[in-house]
Structure formats: structure tokens, C-alpha cells
Amino acid sequence: MAGVRQRPVRTLSGPCRIRANAADCAPVAAPEQGYAGQVLRLAVPAFLALIAEPLFLLADTAIVGHLGTAQLAGLGLASTVLLTVVGIFVFLAYGTTAVVARQLGAGSRRGALEAGVDGAWLAIALGLAVALPLALAAQPVCRALGGSGAGLDAAVSYLRIAAFGIPAMLVTLACTGVLRGLQDTRTPLVAAVAGFSSNALLNVVFVYGFGWGIAGSAIGTVIAQLGMAAWLILALLRQVRAEGAGLHPHPGRILGAARDGIPLLVRTLALRAVLVLTTWVAAGMGVVPLAAHQVTATIWSFLAFALDAIAIAAQALTGRALGAGDAREARELTTLMVRWGIWCGAGLGVLVLAVHRVLPGLFTGDPAVRSAVAAGLIVVALGQVVSGYVFVVDGVLIGAGDAPWLARSMIAVLVAYLPIVLVVRASAPSGAVGAVTWLWVGFTGFMLVRGALLWWRVRSDGWLVLGAARR
């Protein structure tokens, strides 16, 4: 394929085409049915694990929402801060998946595991560095997002406790990335299901049984996160010992992993800036729009995690195919997964439209908040086709190690979103229903711009770099 850059490949598994240059040898592409089986094998467990992850927040939202509107608004502020901080380091999962998958495709399982160990050590260091400062700065951070009064008090109460779960959350990201790169999405599924189940139980006991309120919800979530991290560390240790890979931290390699993660960090910072800006606009509209936005954003996040299952498969399979030197397989897998992403997005959109008046009652008893959530969910439903495309192509490019381009494009999208969100803030109707509706119309505009740039990139050959490492 014209424009495809190739690197020497150390070891290739499976039958190879005979070519003039042996270094160009790549596994014979399977028929589409074979590709579909590979995608399903990874995507189905990933889907179940991914929808279990946002159920942490859904459970917190449902339980805290019935304590009152101020508590729900406070959870909205605190969760935005928490998810922003953790989301900044999502490269611990995404970058690790790509590196490990490339090493696996090139035939070096030990190299893949050692790269994963480096990612886990980096996660521990970053988590310990972030947790205490965030807990101490909870009040000014939440106030800066627009929090005030009882909503601010609730946000600070939650965030000061939940911040201490950040090290466990980052270790979970890193270990999950390693296992996905090794084509194992079942182990993270077990950890996620166990974590969600314990989180829901502990939240009910602490919030209502012990009467600890929103602080009890934070305590239950931290305990569940620690359990998930411990489970995944043990799973990784078993594989490392079986392969004879090293466990000791290597400062040079860890710093290298941090350096390689910088482009994905920039991409994520720009993406989180979009989400924080949207919450900031909602906070400026009043307590009811902010509470409604929290519920609507939680549902949107749940849908995003569901659609991201195919993107997770895309990361692992794209990295493996390029590591094995097979650009054609990477292209064919991309075509298949993009088609699935669009259809899944359409299906989720129809489902949300069907239940958009039912879902709000699960989270709040406030009639004004329920009406605003229902209106926002209509816009969310209509945007799911775009989301399905965006998440899959993003996953393909992450798996290909195309992080520098993703960083630049996300900065461009953020710049394009700024005037959109500022116009919404300045001209949104005074009523909560209209305000939340236009807020989500603006956010859908962001997704359209992002999708257009991803479409342009994936049509080119610039992301198709072959070999065990993208250098």
C-alpha cells in the first residue's frame, strides 16, 4: 500500500505470504468472518467491563440523588474533578495497550509484559503524587468550577475522601491496558463486575444504613476501587512470573513510558477541558441545570463506555496487526469495526429515545430536574451515531500509536468548541429545559468536528507504521 512505512519485524506468527523481501512478510489476512470473531472475542467482555465501570458513577448518582438536589449537584462537581484528574492519565491504559499489543504481534511476550510492568510502576508513582494535593485543594477547585452554597459543601465532602482512591484507579488503568494488549479482556471484566457489585452494596450501607450521606458514598467507592486494583495486580503478577519477566522498577524505562505518554496526555487534557467547560457552563445556569447536566452527562458517559468496547478491540487488534507487519489486516479490521460502531451507535440512540422520559426518575425526584434531563437525552440520543464512529476511529489510531496527531487534532477541536460553548452560555434560555437542551446541542457540535478530523486522518496512510515499535 502506497505511503505505508515499514519497520523490521523480529518474529511473525501464523502463515506468511511469499514476497521478494522477507522483511515484508506478514500473516495472511483472514476473511471478514475471521476478523469479526477476533473483534467479538475482545469486544464482548470489554463491553461488559466498560459498562460496569460507569455503573460506579451511576450507582453513586442514583443513591446520592435521592438525598437531595444540592447533594446531586455537589456530586456533579466532585465527579467532574475526579474524572478529569483520572482521565488525564488514561494513557496508562491506552498507551500501554498499544505498546503491549505491538510487542505481542512482533512475537515478544516477555517484552510486552515488561512494558506493562513499567506502566504499572508509573501508575503508582503518579497516583501517590496526585491524591493528597487534590484532597487538600478540594474546596478551591470545586469553587472554581462554579460551586456555591450547599452544593459546594457536598462536593468538597465527597472529593476530599474520593481523592484517596486515585492511586487504585490509576493502577487499574495500567493493569487493564496490559491485559487488553495481551488480548485478554475477560480478567478486567471479572474485576469490574466485582468492583461494581461491592461499590453498590457499600454505598447503600454507608449512605443509608450508617447515615453518612454523600461522604459514605465516597468511602464505599474508594474501598471498591482498592479491591479492583488488588485483583488486577495479582492477575498481572501471575503472567509476569510465568514468563520470567522482571518486576523491579527501571527508572529509565519508566521515564521513557512517561515521555511516550505525553501526546496522549495532551489529547486527554484537551478532551477533559471540553467536558469541564461544559460543566462550567451548566454551573453558571443554576443548581437545577447543573443537577440535570450531571444526570445527563452520566448517562452519556455510560453510552460512551458501551460504544468504547469496539474501540478497545480496535486498540488491541490494530496494535497487534501493525506489530506483525500487516497493514492490510489493520485496514480491513478498521473498516469492519467502524461499520459496527455506527450501527451500535444508532441502536443505542433508538433505545435512549424510547426511555428518555423514564430514566430521569431513576436519579431524582425533582420534577424540574427530570424535565431538563429528558430534554437533554433527546439530543444525546440523536448524537450516538457520531459517537459510535468517533470512538472506534479514535481507538484505531491509539492502537496504531498515532498519539502525536491525536494530540494536535484534539487541541484544534477544543479551539473550535470554545466559541460554541461561549455562545451557549451567553444565549441559553432561562428555563432549565431550554438551557440543558442547548448545552447538549453545543456538545454534539464538538463531536461532529472531532469526527470530521478523524475521518480525514484514517483515510490517509500516515498512521500505518509497521513493526514492534513506532519510532
C-alpha positions in Angstrom: 0.0 0.0 0.0 1.4 3.3 -1.1 2.7 5.5 1.7 2.8 2.8 4.4 6.1 2.9 6.4 7.6 -0.4 7.4 9.9 -1.4 10.2 11.8 -4.7 10.6 9.7 -7.3 12.4 11.5 -9.7 14.7 9.1 -12.6 14.8 5.9 -13.3 13.0 3.3 -15.8 13.9 1.0 -17.6 11.5 1.4 -18.3 7.7 3.1 -15.6 5.6 2.8 -14.5 2.0 5.9 -15.1 0.0 7.4 -11.7 -1.1 10.6 -10.6 -2.6 11.7 -9.1 0.7 11.4 -11.4 3.7 11.1 -8.4 6.0 7.8 -7.6 4.3 6.4 -11.0 5.2 3.0 -10.6 7.1 0.3 -13.0 8.3 -2.2 -13.9 5.6 -5.4 -11.9 6.2 -8.3 -13.9 7.4 -11.7 -13.5 5.8 -14.0 -10.9 7.3 -15.8 -13.6 9.3 -12.5 -14.4 11.0 -12.0 -10.7 11.7 -15.5 -10.5 13.2 -14.6 -13.4 15.5 -11.5 -11.6 16.7 -13.4 -8.4 17.4 -16.2 -10.1 19.2 -13.8 -12.1 21.4 -12.3 -8.9 22.7 -15.3 -6.5 22.4 -17.9 -8.5 24.2 -16.0 -8.9 27.5 -14.7 -5.3 27.1 -18.3 -4.1 26.6 -19.4 -5.8 29.8 -16.4 -4.4 31.7 -16.7 -0.9 30.3 -20.4 -0.6 31.2 -19.6 -1.9 34.7 -17.1 1.0 35.2 -19.6 3.8 34.7 -22.0 1.9 36.9 -19.8 3.1 39.8 -20.9 6.7 39.0 -24.4 5.7 38.1 -24.8 3.9 41.4 -23.4 7.0 43.2 -25.7 9.3 41.3 -28.8 7.2 41.9 -28.1 6.8 45.6 -26.9 10.4 46.3 -29.6 11.9 44.0 -32.3 10.8 46.5 -30.5 12.6 49.3 -31.5 16.0 47.6 -30.8 18.3 44.7 -27.8 20.0 46.5 -26.1 16.7 47.1 -26.7 15.7 43.4 -25.3 19.0 42.2 -22.3 18.5 44.5 -21.7 15.1 43.2 -21.7 16.6 39.7 -18.9 19.0 40.6 -16.8 16.5 42.5 -17.1 13.7 39.9 -16.2 16.2 37.2 -13.0 17.0 39.1 -12.2 13.4 39.9 -12.9 12.1 36.4 -10.8 14.9 34.9 -7.8 14.1 37.1 -8.0 10.4 36.4 -8.9 10.9 32.8 -5.7 12.9 32.3 -3.8 9.7 32.9 -5.8 7.5 30.7 -2.7 7.0 28.6 -1.7 4.5 31.3 -4.4 2.2 29.7 -4.5 3.3 26.1 -0.7 3.8 25.6 0.1 0.6 27.4 -2.4 -1.4 25.3 -0.8 -0.1 22.1 2.8 -0.9 23.2 2.0 -4.3 24.6 -0.1 -5.3 21.5 2.7 -4.3 19.1 5.3 -6.3 21.1 2.9 -9.3 21.2 2.3 -9.0 17.4 6.1 -9.0 16.9 6.4 -12.2 18.9 7.9 -10.8 22.2 5.5 -11.7 25.0 8.2 -11.1 27.6 8.8 -7.6 26.1 5.1 -7.0 26.2 4.9 -7.9 29.9 7.9 -5.8 30.9 6.4 -2.8 29.1 3.3 -3.5 31.2 5.2 -3.6 34.4 6.8 -0.2 33.6 3.3 1.2 33.1 2.1 -0.2 36.5 5.0 1.4 38.3 4.4 4.7 36.6 0.7 4.5 37.7 1.7 4.0 41.3 4.0 7.0 41.2 1.5 9.3 39.6 -1.3 8.2 41.9 0.6 8.9 45.0 1.7 12.3 43.7 -1.8 13.4 42.9 -4.1 12.1 45.7 -3.1 14.2 48.7 -2.8 17.6 46.9 -6.2 17.1 45.3 -7.8 16.2 48.7 -6.3 19.4 50.3 -7.4 21.6 47.4 -10.9 20.2 47.1 -12.7 23.4 48.2 -11.0 25.9 45.9 -11.1 23.5 43.0 -14.9 22.9 43.3 -15.5 26.6 43.9 -13.5 27.4 40.7 -16.0 25.2 38.8 -18.9 27.4 39.9 -19.9 25.5 43.1 -21.5 27.5 45.9 -23.7 27.1 49.0 -24.9 23.6 49.9 -23.8 22.2 46.5 -20.2 23.3 47.2 -20.3 21.8 50.7 -21.5 18.4 49.3 -18.8 18.5 46.5 -16.0 19.1 49.0 -17.2 16.4 51.3 -17.2 13.8 48.5 -14.0 14.9 46.8 -11.8 15.0 50.0 -12.5 11.3 50.5 -12.7 10.1 46.9 -9.3 11.6 46.0 -7.6 8.8 48.0 -8.9 6.3 45.6 -6.9 7.8 42.7 -3.8 5.6 43.1 -6.0 2.5 42.9 -7.8 3.9 39.9 -4.6 4.6 38.0 -3.2 1.1 38.8 -6.4 -0.3 37.5 -6.0 1.7 34.3 -2.4 0.4 33.8 -3.1 -3.2 34.5 -6.2 -3.2 32.3 -4.1 -1.8 29.5 -1.6 -4.6 29.8 -4.2 -7.3 29.8 -6.0 -5.7 26.8 -2.8 -5.6 24.9 -2.3 -9.3 25.7 -5.7 -9.8 24.1 -7.3 -10.6 27.5 -10.5 -8.6 28.2 -12.1 -11.3 30.4 -9.9 -10.6 33.5 -10.8 -6.9 33.6 -14.4 -7.9 33.2 -14.3 -10.0 36.4 -12.6 -7.2 38.3 -15.1 -4.6 37.0 -18.2 -6.7 37.9 -16.9 -7.5 41.4 -16.0 -3.8 41.9 -19.3 -2.5 40.8 -21.2 -5.0 42.9 -19.2 -4.2 46.1 -19.5 -0.5 45.3 -23.3 -0.5 45.1 -23.6 -2.6 48.3 -21.2 -0.5 50.3 -22.8 2.8 49.1 -26.3 1.6 50.3 -24.9 0.5 53.7 -22.8 3.6 54.3 -25.2 6.2 52.9 -28.5 4.9 54.3 -27.6 2.2 56.8 -24.9 4.3 58.7 -26.4 7.7 57.7 -23.1 9.0 56.4 -24.7 10.8 53.5 -22.6 11.8 50.5 -19.3 11.0 52.4 -20.5 7.4 52.8 -20.8 7.1 49.0 -17.2 8.3 48.6 -15.9 5.8 51.2 -17.7 2.9 49.6 -16.3 3.8 46.2 -12.7 4.1 47.4 -12.9 0.6 49.1 -14.3 -0.9 45.9 -11.5 0.7 43.8 -8.8 -0.7 46.1 -10.3 -4.1 45.7 -10.3 -3.9 41.9 -6.7 -2.7 41.8 -5.5 -5.5 44.0 -7.3 -8.1 41.8 -5.7 -6.9 38.6 -2.2 -6.6 40.1 -2.4 -10.2 41.1 -3.5 -11.2 37.6 -0.6 -9.3 36.1 1.9 -10.8 38.6 0.9 -14.4 37.6 1.6 -13.7 33.9 4.9 -11.9 34.7 6.2 -14.8 36.8 5.1 -17.4 34.3 7.1 -15.6 31.5 10.1 -14.9 33.7 9.8 -11.2 33.1 11.3 -8.6 35.6 9.3 -7.0 38.3 11.7 -4.4 39.5 11.2 -0.8 38.5 13.6 0.5 35.8 13.8 4.3 36.1 14.9 4.8 32.6 12.2 2.7 31.1 9.5 4.2 33.4 10.6 7.7 32.3 10.5 6.5 28.7 7.0 5.3 29.2 6.0 8.7 30.7 7.6 10.5 27.8 5.8 8.3 25.3 2.6 9.1 27.1 2.9 12.9 26.7 1.0 13.1 23.4 -1.9 11.1 24.8 -1.8 13.2 27.9 -2.2 16.3 25.8 -5.0 14.7 23.9 -6.8 13.8 27.1 -6.2 17.2 28.7 -7.9 18.9 25.7 -10.8 16.4 25.8 -11.2 16.9 29.5 -11.1 20.7 29.0 -14.1 20.3 26.8 -16.0 18.4 29.4 -15.0 20.8 32.2 -16.1 23.8 30.1 -19.4 22.2 29.6 -19.9 21.6 33.3 -18.7 25.2 34.0 -21.5 26.5 31.7 -24.0 24.3 33.4 -23.0 25.5 36.8 -23.4 29.1 35.7 -27.0 28.3 34.7 -28.1 27.4 38.3 -28.5 24.4 40.6 -31.3 22.7 38.6 -29.5 22.8 35.2 -26.3 21.7 36.9 -28.1 18.7 38.5 -29.8 17.9 35.2 -26.5 18.1 33.4 -24.9 15.7 35.9 -27.5 13.1 35.3 -27.5 13.6 31.5 -23.7 13.5 31.4 -23.6 10.4 33.5 -25.9 8.6 31.0 -23.8 9.9 28.1 -20.7 8.5 29.7 -22.4 5.2 30.2 -23.2 5.1 26.5 -19.7 6.2 25.6 -18.2 3.3 27.6 -20.6 0.9 25.9 -19.5 2.1 22.4 -15.9 2.1 23.5 -15.9 -1.7 23.7 -15.3 -1.8 19.9 -12.6 0.9 20.4 -10.8 -1.3 22.9 -10.8 -4.2 20.4 -9.6 -1.7 17.8 -6.6 -0.7 20.1 -5.5 -4.3 20.7 -6.1 -5.7 17.2 -4.6 -2.7 15.4 -1.5 -2.7 17.5 -1.1 -6.4 17.0 -1.6 -6.3 13.2 0.9 -3.4 12.8 3.4 -5.0 15.1 3.2 -8.1 12.9 3.7 -6.0 9.8 0.3 -6.5 8.2 -1.1 -3.1 7.0 -3.9 -4.8 5.0 -5.3 -6.6 8.1 -5.2 -3.3 10.0 -7.2 -1.6 7.2 -9.8 -4.4 6.9 -10.3 -4.6 10.7 -10.8 -0.8 10.7 -13.5 -0.9 8.1 -15.3 -3.7 9.9 -15.1 -2.0 13.3 -16.2 1.4 12.0 -19.3 -0.1 10.5 -20.1 -1.9 13.7 -19.5 1.3 15.7 -22.0 3.3 13.6 -24.7 0.6 13.8 -24.2 0.2 17.6 -24.5 4.0 18.0 -27.7 4.0 16.0 -29.1 1.2 18.2 -28.2 3.0 21.4 -29.8 6.2 20.1 -33.1 4.5 19.5 -33.0 2.9 22.9 -32.4 6.2 24.7 -35.2 7.9 22.7 -37.5 5.1 23.8 -36.8 5.6 27.6 -35.8 9.2 27.8 -38.8 10.0 30.0 -38.3 7.0 32.2 -34.5 7.3 33.0 -34.7 10.7 34.8 -36.9 9.3 37.6 -34.2 6.8 38.5 -31.9 9.6 39.6 -34.0 12.4 41.1 -37.5 13.2 42.5 -37.2 16.9 41.5 -39.8 17.5 38.6 -37.8 20.4 37.2 -34.6 18.3 37.0 -36.4 15.4 35.5 -37.9 17.5 32.7 -34.5 19.0 31.9 -32.8 15.6 31.8 -35.5 14.2 29.5 -34.9 17.1 27.0 -31.2 16.7 27.1 -31.4 13.0 26.5 -33.2 13.6 23.2 -30.1 15.4 21.9 -27.8 12.8 23.4 -29.8 10.0 21.5 -29.5 11.8 18.2 -25.7 12.1 18.6 -25.0 8.5 19.2 -24.2 7.6 15.6 -21.5 10.2 15.5 -20.2 8.9 18.9 -20.0 5.4 17.5 -17.8 6.5 14.6 -15.6 8.8 16.7 -14.8 6.3 19.5 -13.9 3.5 17.1 -11.6 5.6 14.9 -10.0 7.1 18.0 -9.3 3.6 19.2 -7.8 2.6 15.9 -5.4 5.5 15.9 -4.5 4.9 19.6 -3.7 1.3 18.8 -1.6 2.4 15.9 0.4 4.7 18.2 -0.7 7.8 16.3 -0.8 9.8 19.6 1.0 12.9 18.3 -1.6 13.5 15.6 -4.4 12.8 18.1 -3.0 15.4 20.4 -2.8 18.1 17.7 -6.3 17.4 16.4 -7.9 17.5 19.9 -6.3 20.9 20.5 -7.8 22.1 17.3 -11.2 20.7 18.3 -11.0 22.4 21.7 -10.3 25.7 20.0 -13.3 25.2 17.7 -15.5 24.3 20.7 -14.7 27.5 22.7 -16.9 29.9 20.6 -19.7 27.3 20.6 -19.8 26.8 24.3 -19.5 30.6 25.0 -22.4 31.3 22.7 -24.5 28.7 24.5 -23.6 30.3 27.9 -24.5 33.8 26.6 -27.7 33.0 24.8 -29.2 29.9 26.5 -32.9 30.3 27.6 -33.5 31.0 31.3 -35.6 27.8 31.7 -33.8 24.6 32.7 -35.2 22.6 29.8 -34.0 25.0 27.2 -30.7 25.6 28.9 -29.8 21.9 29.1 -31.1 21.2 25.5 -28.8 23.9 24.0 -25.9 22.8 26.1 -26.1 19.4 24.6 -26.6 20.7 21.1 -23.3 22.6 21.5 -21.6 19.5 22.8 -22.9 17.5 19.8 -21.3 20.1 17.6 -17.9 19.3 19.3 -18.4 15.6 18.5 -19.1 16.5 14.8 -16.0 18.5 14.4 -13.9 15.7 16.1 -15.5 13.1 13.8 -14.6 15.1 10.7 -10.9 15.3 11.6 -10.7 11.6 12.5 -12.4 10.7 9.2 -9.7 12.8 7.3 -6.9 11.1 9.2 -8.0 7.5 8.9 -8.4 7.8 5.1 -4.7 8.5 4.8 -1.7 6.2 5.3 0.1 8.4 7.8 -1.0 6.3 10.8 0.1 2.9 9.3 3.6 2.4 10.7 4.7 -1.2 10.9 6.9 -3.0 13.4 7.4 -3.8 17.1 7.8 -0.1 18.0 6.5 3.1 16.4 9.8 5.1 16.2 
